[in-house]
Every structure is written in C-alpha cells, then in structure tokens.
Amino acid sequence: DYIRAVEPVHDYLTRFSGLIAGDLDPALTKHHIVELKHAYLKLRYLIDAGCIFVGHGLKQDFKMINVTVPPAQIVDTVELFHFKRQRKLSLRFLASYLLKEDIQQTTHDSIEDARTAVRLYRKYQEMQAEGNFQGKLLEIYRFGKQHGFTGEKRPDNLHMESKPAHEGVTGGGDASSGGIGVGAALGGDAMDGDDEGGNNYNKPPPFFVDGELSANAMMEMERIFNSAPPNLGVPMPANTNEWIPAPNAGMFNNV
C-alpha cells in the first residue's frame, strides 16, 4: 500500500525512498493508494492478529509510524546478524555476502528490501540448524573488515589477493595447542620486546581499529571458537552440580 500525500511533496528523496513524482497521486499512480488512517487500521489489525513482522531495521520503522509491536512478533535481521558492540550490518552487504545478490543499486525498493529480509531470515535459520552460525558471523565481519561493508565485493567475485603480513599470527602459542590467546591480540606489555634501538619487535597487531575489532582479532576469535577447550590438568567432576571449593592463598605459596 502507498499512503496518499495530503500535502505537496517538494522532494521525494528518491534515492532513499524509491518514490518518484506521481507515485502518491491517485490520478497518476500505478500503485494501490490508501489514506493514512486506513493504513494504520490495517497495521493495527495485523499486530493484534499476532502476525510476525520480518524486516531489516524495524525498530526505526515502528518508531517513525508510532506503533508498538510486541518483541515476540518482531524478527529483525539487523539484530540477528550482529555482534555485540560491533557495527550493524547493512541489508545490502548481507544480501551480497549471504545471498549473492546485488540490491539497492540505484534506489531503494521497499518490496525488494522486504523480500530480501525474509530470505536472510531463512538463511539464518539454516545456519542455526547446521550449528555454524557464530563461526559464519565471524567470517562475515572479518570479510567486511578486509574488503569493506559496502556489498560491492563478496567471496565469489574477488580476485586472488595476497594475505595480510600478520595473518595467522596470534602471539600466544601455536593454534593447535587449544589454548586461549585473545590476550595475545591485545598488545600487552608482557609480550613486547625492545631491541637496542628501542624499537618494539614483538608487538602484535592491535585488537581494535577505530573502535571496532581488527581483522587480526576476528581471526583470533574464530580460532578460539573452533579450537578445543584448553587442558588445565584438572579433570572436571562428572556431576556438574558438584560444589568445587575456591582456591586459597596457601595453595600458591610454593608456586
């Protein structure tokens, strides 16, 4: 449905809205035109009927039209494909990487966006069923870090590129040890060394770049995610409900 304009439109912002002159004019449009109150009634009916709303960035949409939807009825792909404290991924980038589709080339098409969001949700369900969603999400963020989050590049259209000089460097043991090496990517002083000229020769790559995880950190997180738990030399109790006493200072006197 397209809502009839009751006031003159001076700029349709076509690049972002996909609307052109005449789209909201009942005498000229080829779309189904409704009045604002009818659109609200229809939307209210869908909410009360328990319909599930699938889209990308729905929080802002609902805020703009001033309606409240129960969280259980919202499937927002911008939240599904998101690491906490990391940037939100655009619909165009996700469609390019996961669906191998190029959308929003010139303008936004609301129907195309809605269909793409539904397909992304189905892709999310597939990855969850296969048990590889977290690893795939890490891969998506790492690719975006290396090639940009614009959606212009994706794995199937990239030419062979040389690997970063620090790829595979964790700075804390070998990858097969099953140990946890996130601290190696943090650049702690304990791992740094200086040569005679005062130059640091063992400082690992930064963990954060411009407030976001670096490509090296993404690789390290993926290695940890896929590696076996470290062997601490102390077998875990068979009964997970068994109480384990906390260590005391005397236990470390001879360490």
Summary of the structure (lengths in Angstrom):
residues: 255
radius of gyration: 25.7
end to end distance: 72.7
largest distance: 89.3
contacts: 560
relative contact order: 0.08
helix: 42%
strand: 6%
